[in-house]
């Protein structure tokens, strides 16, 4: 799976047969390019986003490559160890309880599977008071790479790392971990 934001590519060593979950439906088109034989699911709690994603991915849905569901990261409607990869692009800020969401993702991720969380706004910028002000005005939490890393570790992920590009967006950040 490749996660692309602001012309930056993070490769998560995806195989074409991987089962992939996209929490927030923001990366479905990129995922279908690399996981051509796998099961690909997009899930979002916003009905508007579900409808937009269904429209954007109409052909992939028709071909049986993609399924889009309404749901919540805090209670994923999948059996344990269903997915090889899970990504969340521009959604982590809005999770009502990030730690519970991460534990739920670890539950549905196969052992050795990868999670990638990507965001354009983080505390990784030179003046993080600006990004925190943006988060405050828009009603979401802004995180640093170390905060994401700590939460991933607390949720039970291993080999956790983060990559940041402070000069991109408002502090582009990707955190990656491996399920157990």
Secondary structure, 3 states (H helix, E strand, C coil): CEEEECCEEEECCCCCCCCEEEECCCCHHHHHHHCCCCCEEEEECCHHHHHHHHHHCHHHHHCCCEEEEECCCCCCCCCCCCEEEEEEECCHHHCCCHHHHHHHHHHHEEEEEEEEEEECECCCCCCHHHHHHHHHHHCCCCCCHHHHHHHHHHCCCEEEEEEEECCCCECEEEEEEECC
